[in-house]
Amino acid sequence: MCHENFIIGYTSGVFDMFHIGHLNILKRAKELCDFLIVGVSTDELVREYKHKSPIISYDNRKAIVEACKYVDKVVPQVNRDKMSAYHRLHFDVMFVGDDWKGNSLFQEVEAELNKNGAKVVYFPYTKGISSTILRDKLA
């Protein structure tokens, strides 16, 4: 059953080297909405803003996220414009890691979404695990 009547939820990420932090976000998001859409960043987008290539290719990251039972639909994330995603996907709520809370970009997005009747829900970041930490351990 939906919390606050969230029908369509949205979250996005790279999902490189899928780990428990990714699973936690998807599970918690699905608990709060009926239909969960996940934007998976394309390889080109990741290179553009992280200045490094994902270890796992977009097609494989997309397949992994699609296989997760909490996910209803996967779409490519070709830019970081959350309002563009909102207008394209018409979600009621966007789920974001709390490491973004207070970030000026997200404060703007949150205000704009609120004007359109949508909300942002922040989830606690899973401490001690990230694809960057895994990458460093592999090196």
Salt bridges, closest charged atoms under 4 A:
GLU4 OE2 - HIS3 NE2 3.30
GLU4 OE1 - LYS119 NZ 2.79
ASP16 OD2 - ARG135 NH2 3.89
GLU31 OE2 - LYS27 NZ 3.16
ASP43 OD1 - ARG61 NH2 2.61
GLU44 OE2 - ARG47 NH2 3.88
GLU66 OE2 - LYS62 NZ 2.89
ASP72 OD2 - LYS30 NZ 2.60
GLU112 OE1 - LYS115 NZ 3.34
